[in-house]
Every structure is written in structure tokens, then in C-alpha cells.
């Protein structure tokens, strides 16, 4: 009888920058732009044998009531530049950059990603995102934005075009140290021709990550991605998403192991379950201060709510979908994953009604409602309990691994690496050493086949 090998967990770390995940009032919080912060978290992730380090990106400073958002005033560094610097201070850790496919061009981005893959020895990854925001588009010559279908159509062709460019050089085994060949792409969104300036990347193609849960996003992931960065908070929701996306792969001639599903999660540890819950409650209160509760609600409602008491009743007014009060971010927030509230980014009226119902049924104040409704999935408990729960998600096919988003910048990952990783290793659920040098090898993905 063949004994099935224990499924191995994949782990990544997202740098918690310009958002309310970081408890900025904590004296241990540091800069979101100084290189020392990025270096600390990356080195910790590599010490924990993580697959990759993940950077988000914003292409315009957000505005709230016509003023630059508080968390954006110190700036938002360009992700690939940061990762090129981190390549020099890490050896095995994958380096993943979020880069927008709506406001970039294949030739330029393919060069930058190929360069990172060469400088890091095969550790580059690209998190493909699209933008629905005309406010962001004003920063670019084209301006404006694309509707949902056009965004995903452009993104799919963007990825395919980048792969054509990476394949336009002969691999070393096919020619004397590889040779360039002319390329030509004629498509709906891109019409380009010439010669690519960078030899084929060490991984063949850098790893492609896709973020999103929509039907369009799921199909795009099945067609083009190596990793899906998603959100789901319960075992049941995770299994549904996992089965749905993996079930789409065969249409594109792909096997289930060709795509890794890694939801973004947070964690809170304690010596006892009660201590962990107490810490989690306090962290959530710090993340959603009275000021942040009003700000969060204004992002959804598009209405000035400064006259409301955060500790008073939930407002009984409707949103303004046409408002420009908040610019540069999605106004309709996801509900707490796993809750009975549904995510509805297109219908703020539905979200408003869900939140009002939650407040009424549980007798919650404005701030308490925001805390409960907008919380990110967390694994809360003792290190052993958290390790067991993470392992269960992977063993029962609710995820292939996780992208951890700590609540402190940059030291929030230290406790997980010191206290949870050893327990995962004892369970046989996580590696005890790197066995390869490239990100594809860490993720168990095959080397991309040259399509000359």
C-alpha cells in the first residue's frame, strides 16, 4: 500500500504598510518606508524558511475629504526597487512585487521582473492586480479607468505578452549562453515588436500571483496564475473556494498542483487561549480607534460622519455611491471573512443594510460594529493551537498555505517564526530547510517550459 506523503504548508509574509492592520500607536512600530523595516521583516521570513516576501503597492496617495490620507503622508515606495535591494541581503527568500496591469506596459515590466529574477538568482514573483479607479488613472497619460471585463482581459493579455518576451531569448541549453530573437505580439490590447534586452530569467518565467475572489478573478487565476492570494476565514468557505478554483484548472490543461491557494491572514498568540483572545481584542481596538471607526465608515458611505459619536448609535442614513469624499481606494470594505455578512463591492446600499442589521441585532455602537464587521481573519490562540488550526486548513484542502500579515511593522513576524514555525516542523507540516534555490522550487512548481 502506498503511503501518501503529508501535505506541506507554504508560508509567505506581507509587509504591513499603509493600512490599519499595523497598530501605529504601538511604540514598537517603525517606518513604512525606511529600508531597515523591509530588511527586518524579510530577514525574519527567511529565518522562518518562508516561501516569499510580499509587497503591496499604491499608485496614488489616497485622499480623504480632500486631504492626503494620514497613513500616506510619509510616502509609498515602489515595490520592485525595494525588492531589488532586498535581493542583496537575502539568499533564498522569494521576492514578490504587486504591480498594476492597468497602468503599466508589458515590455517595461517584463524587463524589470526579469532583472529582479537575475539579481536574486531566480526568486522573483509578480502579484498581478488591476485598478478600477479613475482617480488613480489621473496619474497616467491615458487616465481614466477600464470596466471590470476590460481590466481582466487586459491583464490576461498582459501576462501572456510578458511570457512571450521572457521566451524571446533562447534558454542557455538551446544556444550558446542564450541568444535574443526578435519578438512580435499583435493582440487586442498590445501591438509591440522588437528585441527584448534581458536574457531569459533563471526561473524561465517569474512566479505569477493573482489577488482576488470575484468570478473573473478566479477564472484569470485558473488560466494564468501560479499562486492565488485570497481571503476566506472559515474552513467551509476555504474548501468551497479551493474546490472551485482548482476545478477550473483542467479547462486550461493544468493540474491541481500547478496553482497554490494562499489566503492572507493575521495571527495573535498567547500563553493561554484566554490571553490570546484578550490580546486580539485589544489589538482590534487599537486598529479601529474612534477616529478610524468614523473614517472606515466614511469610506463606505461616502458621507461626512464627523458629527457622529463613535461610541454612540450606528447611523441610520444611506450611502452616497457618487461621492468623491474618499479617493484612491475601494470604498466598500469586505466584511469579516466567515461571517454571515457578504462582501459586496458594487452595492454600498446592501453593505449599509448588513451593517445596520448587525448593529441592531447585537446592540453594537458605531465603533463596535466597525470592529466586528471589518475584521480580517485571524488565527488566535496558543502557538500549539494556531499551528494545529493552520495545519487543518491545509490538510483538508481549504488552502495550500498562508500569507501572514502581522499587526506590527516590522517586528510582528518574529513571534510567529520563534513560536509557531517549530511546532509546524514537529508536525511534519513545514520544511526544516530550503531544498532549492528558486521560488518555483520552494512552491513545488515546475520550471516554466520554453515556448520558442
URNORFEN-V265674 format. One line per field, one symbol per residue. phi: phi as a letter, one per 30 degrees, with the letter a starting at -180 (. if undefined). A space follows every 50 residues. Layout:
phi->???
This chain:
phi->.dcddddcdcbbbcddcdaddddddddddbdcbddeddddddddddddid dacbcdabcaddbbhiceeedcdcjbddddddddddedcbbbddbccdbd ddbbbedddedddddddddcijbdbbddbbbccdddeddbediiacdedd eddddddedddeddddddcddedcadhibdbdcabbbdcbbbalbdccee dedibedccbclcdeddddddddbccbccbbacceddddddeddddddde ecicceddbccbddbcbbcadbdddddddddddddddcdedddddddddd dibdcddddeccdddcbddcdcdcecbjaddcdddeeidddcdbdcbddd dedddddedddcicdeddddeddcddebcbldeddddddeddeddchcac lbcdcdcbcccddeddddcceedddddicbecadcbccdedddicddddd cd
